[in-house]
């Protein structure tokens, strides 16, 4: 009887997780980016836990620099609209952010700036309010990119997103992944898996 109840609970848990839509992307455009590897690792964990995961590459969403004159004249650029709609459609967003000069990448900040606008050229929180954001970082330095995450957290919270307290930073990142793109350090992998599990409410 106990085994039957346990099995039923596991099935229910998987079903509930499958209803959760997760968007995952890196703030780096580089093809061999360690942050792309990190976000793919997180996305794989989310899939294993039953979530519906969409992984995108910001290189596929080229956007002009945010310019209010351009916005007033033409509205949201097509790729900015697509990116914003993805944020709206997902309940959880996983971002792996590189650290550029102690902050976040320009391409990531620009994408978030555009996503915080609507088609009427007004501020909009629709892509952020009610969403949970899991922030990750990987860096060749010993700090693991944590300084950039401070700024990223501030930006997302300012535009209405809920940033999870748990975050994962990977130092010495050029040596942190194996040939399959998985974290070599078992403790870091466990920390990442637990952070994803927490984001999914499990």
NUNU-89912 format. One record per residue (C-alpha): residue in one letter; x, y, z. Coordinates in pm, whole numbers, plus 50000, padded with zeros to 5 digits. Layout:
residues N
aXYZ
...
***
This chain:
residues 202
x500005000050000
x502805023950098
x504655016549776
x501535023549573
x501055057249745
x504725065949694
x504525057149324
x501355077949284
x503035107749449
x506035104649218
x503765103948912
x501845134149040
x505075153049104
x506305145848752
x502975156748604
x503015189448794
x506605196248688
x505725189448325
x503295218448339
x506115242548424
x507615261248130
x511265270948166
x513245294847946
x517045291447962
x519765312147797
x523245325947838
x524245362347835
x527225353647615
x527235351747235
x530465331647205
x529955297147053
x532205279547306
x531005300147599
x531325284147943
x528065301148037
x526315283747748
x527645250847884
x526425259648231
x522915269148121
x522645237347911
x523595217048218
x520875234648418
x518355229648137
x519105192448128
x518485189748502
x515155208148460
x514105183948185
x515035154248402
x512735168448668
x509865169548419
x509815206148316
x509145218247963
x512385236447877
x513175260447592
x516855269047544
x517675298747324
x520815315547199
x520775353547219
x522785353546896
x519555342646727
x517775373446868
x519815402846738
x518445436046864
x519575471646802
x520765491647098
x517755504347289
x516875538247142
x513655555847235
x513635574646903
x513735541246721
x511055527346952
x508765557346899
x509225554846525
x509065516946470
x507935500846796
x509525469346930
x512065453746692
x510865419346573
x513495399546763
x512935419847079
x509225411547054
x510005374447011
x512305374847312
x509775393547525
x507045368847428
x509245339947538
x509655356047879
x505895360647902
x505195324347809
x507515308948071
x507155307848447
x510835302048525
x513845318148358
x517385304748396
x520165328748298
x523885320948296
x525655354248285
x529275361448202
x531055388448399
x532315417048183
x534415442448371
x532655434248697
x529155436148549
x526855418648300
x527285416847925
x525935445047710
x523915421247495
x522115407347801
x521365441647946
x520095453847609
x517805423647570
x516335429247916
x515865466347844
x513875458947529
x511865431847705
x510785457147965
x508865476847699
x505525469747529
x504235475347175
x502925509747270
x506405521647372
x505495520547740
x507275504148034
x506005468548086
x506595442748358
x504655414948183
x507775395248096
x509075396748452
x506295400048710
x505355366748862
x508375349648705
x511115332148901
x514675338248786
x517545314648863
x520875332148809
x524075313748724
x527545324748624
x530795309548505
x534105327648481
x537765318648427
x538535338748740
x538355326549098
x535255347449171
x533095327448934
x531345358448797
x529545367149120
x530105404649084
x528105404748762
x525245386048927
x524855414049183
x524065437948899
x521885413048713
x519825406849027
x519315444249073
x518155448848713
x515685419848718
x514205428849055
x513815465048946
x511685454348648
x509475431348852
x511115397148845
x511585374849149
x515215363949177
x515815332049374
x518165334849670
x520155304849552
x522605310349269
x525475290049129
x528855304249031
x531565283748862
x535155296248908
x538095285548688
x535435277748431
x537755269148140
x538705237648330
x535335231548497
x533585211448223
x534335177648069
x534165169047698
x530405162947730
x529875198047868
x529135185648219
x530565200348536
x533475179648662
x533025189449026
x530405166849185
x529575192349455
x528955219749199
x526765196348992
x524765187849303
x524435224649392
x523205232649042
x520745203849043
x519375214349382
x519035250549267
x517035239548963
x514925217049181
x514205246349415
x513265268349118
x510745241949008
x509255241049357
x510315205349428
***
